[in-house]
């Protein structure tokens, strides 16, 4: 005599395996539908986070905007005072909801000259240097500080300048192109001030910035220089500002900048266009996912109904023998819980993989998004699972209570 | 547990009511625990209807049926299943076995409901009714008489205060019937359970306290 656990006998009576082939397409459709839905959310949240600068390493520069005032022809000719931002204008900018932070460019009010003497090359040029608050610097070097006793000054150069040199100046002049690493090993002479107040420092390129198109030195150096080497100029208002914004394509912000005749880097438009494309694509994906999910769900529910219909006679007899409808409902539901959990786990694992791959691909385009799915993805997964369970449970209860 | 019926008339029989001289319908009756009752009537007289109504399978009746304080027309599915599992057992006239299960699985699915009857006891009962060597056979391969004996053992494989038997020996020969009666008396005797038996003919299979005519 074969002793079998009761659940094995009940399974034999209620969950016959015949006809299970119909289940696989439904499960596949559910899994793919869920995965596409999750992927749409991954893309949406990833792009949204990149725009809002959640990971603070974005390179779209959509979240950090450098703005300046438009210079009109009249101003150019009459040589009026430069277009500077007043405190009122800065406060007004700060009151725009999407503006999260404002940083002022502080320019050196003293003459700066940089010189380089190599084995075969020598050059010397006047240039400008600026500083911004440290929190606005992308890829801030570890040794980004300067004390007034130090002779060496770290400098951050815009990657645009390096590109101009490597792809413009060097081929044109027949001089070698330079890598970031090579440049960082070089030492330059930085002459500041004039006459008796002049001083010399050693400058080295400590890093490169995608975000800020300038030559930056630590704020402490500019402050020190403006105090000690400034030619007679009063304290000036900034001519450029760097804004950290939640969403650079925000209508209120774009309108304000346009009306106030402020100029900004055109990356804003790029991210805005990208946003439209990505949001449109994710919306399309989401709709496709919902259609697929509905199809999978219909077939899945149909399968559950069919299983119950096939077991209807046995269910009725089990109830007549003393089994409670609730117990039988739960017994059947348990099987679907395992199936639904299996599908959700498979979709969850695929979503993690998709997120990792997306993060990698985005990194290659200098876009930083999270490497692990956020709460929105898990919430969507849980919501799909709950909806599935509730619908299946209702069908089972209805079928069992028919006994 | 006391079973009682008050002015019970199944709706399918209501229009024919006047033509009946039955002693069961439209009466107030109480069956006390331990009583043995015979419900006798010719084929088609409503014996199965009476048993099914008493067991709570049908609700299309006028009047009332009570299992102790439980009114069968108001009882919840949960309460009914608990009482069926622990207090009232039945042998259906049409047996209602699971044809896809073996003999033992048919017994076990009932026995495991409460786990009060041991596997050893159930096996002994099958042996007494001559089914020991058929325990692993699908019940669909058995003869009607063998299936009826399986249904009897299944009904005994739970605790009960009442055993409803709807023409339980109709397929059995004399010797097998005697063995089945002896087994039922013995098991029902352990708990002084009441028995209600339907039959087409008068009989003295049990020592009846009441006899109802349909």
Interface residues (C-beta under 8 A of the other chain):
Chain A: X1 X2 X3 X4 X6 X9 X10 X12 X13 X314 X317 X318 X319 X320 X321 X322 X323 X324 X325 X326 X327 X401
Chain B: X55 X57 X77 X78 X81 X82 X84 X85 X86 X90 X96 X98 X100 X101 X102 X104 X105 X108 X109 X110 X112 X113 X119 X123 X135 X136 X158
